[in-house]
């Protein structure tokens, strides 16, 4: 998978600015995090992207179903789930 470079966000999803300039760097995990935080329909350019995790967790809590849903979301954005799955942690009780 090609490395993605973009403007970086901090832990509060605010733009990172150093000396008046935006911080640019490798952004793959940041992009994954944004997709996981979004609900479908929030992104006008691609209304199918958005993991709806809040809704899923409030419903039937099935780790395998959530994993498959996340994998599908990554594929919609041309990301390889197998390359990022080790960075994701599912904590469903």
Buried (B, 14 or more C-beta within 10 A) or exposed (E): EEEBEEEBBEEEEEEBEEEEEEEEEEBBEBBBBBBBEBEBEEBEEEEEBBBBBEEBBEEEEEEEEBBEBBBEBBEBBEBEBEEBBEEBEEEEE
